[in-house]
């Protein structure tokens, strides 16, 4: 534990602070937001500039942008965490099986992974949502089953390296089952890279959801998605720039925080990391 704190770096600290700010804003959104993000619409206050009771201005329907950004944080974090959890589960499971079993099973999983990597994740997600329809549940399906490839590759590589270690060979000699060896001796020793990939993957999932919503096939109005807000705001870029700028800033802060946090964790959990 002492070694962990000694390795703390500026990236991890800044990233953690940014993520905590966004997470706290999402958790306490009902208490912080001055207006309801959906119901409190008043065309009399359409496209009000920032100031007064509307801290960040209003949208075209007179809804408070600050309130919508706060509740949008809830939506973005929920989608990012749930979809990346699905990706991590799929990728880790397939990677462990491929790396430990080897042979034809390994070749099959590697070929499947390469095939998935050959298709851009956004294009594949667009195709899936176009086929099953745009809503939040389908976003979980589209993103949760299309972004597991990097986790799988990293897990496979780490498993192949760890399974040759002496303590794994000793476990085999003592008659431990394959399941016990995988979950008792291999998985705990490769969790570091998986955690890093999961952190970075959460940022990618949030950005992907915003992209889908921006294109109109993700979260549907009137839900307060940052992607939807930016999509609607581009029509008023010159007359009401706050409409698109503030949701964009919220998205940048969240993705940047998660990326910095992932990079910081990588430096700490990397076995080749050395303190200066």
Secondary structure, 3 states (H helix, E strand, C coil): CHHHHHCCCHHHHHHHHHHHHHHHHHHCHHHHCCCCCCCCCCHHHCCCCCECCECCCECCCCCEHHHHHHHHHHHHHHHHHHHHHHHHHHHHHHHHHHHHHCHHHHHHHHHHHHHHHCCCHHHHHHHHHHHHCCCHHHHHHHHHCCCCHHHHHHHHHHHHHHCCCHHHHHHHHCCCCHHHHHHHHHHHHCHHHHHHHHHHHHHHHHHHHHHHHHCCCCCCCCCCCHHHHHHHHHHHCCCCCHHHHHHHHHHHHHHHHHHHHHHHHHHHHCCCCCCC
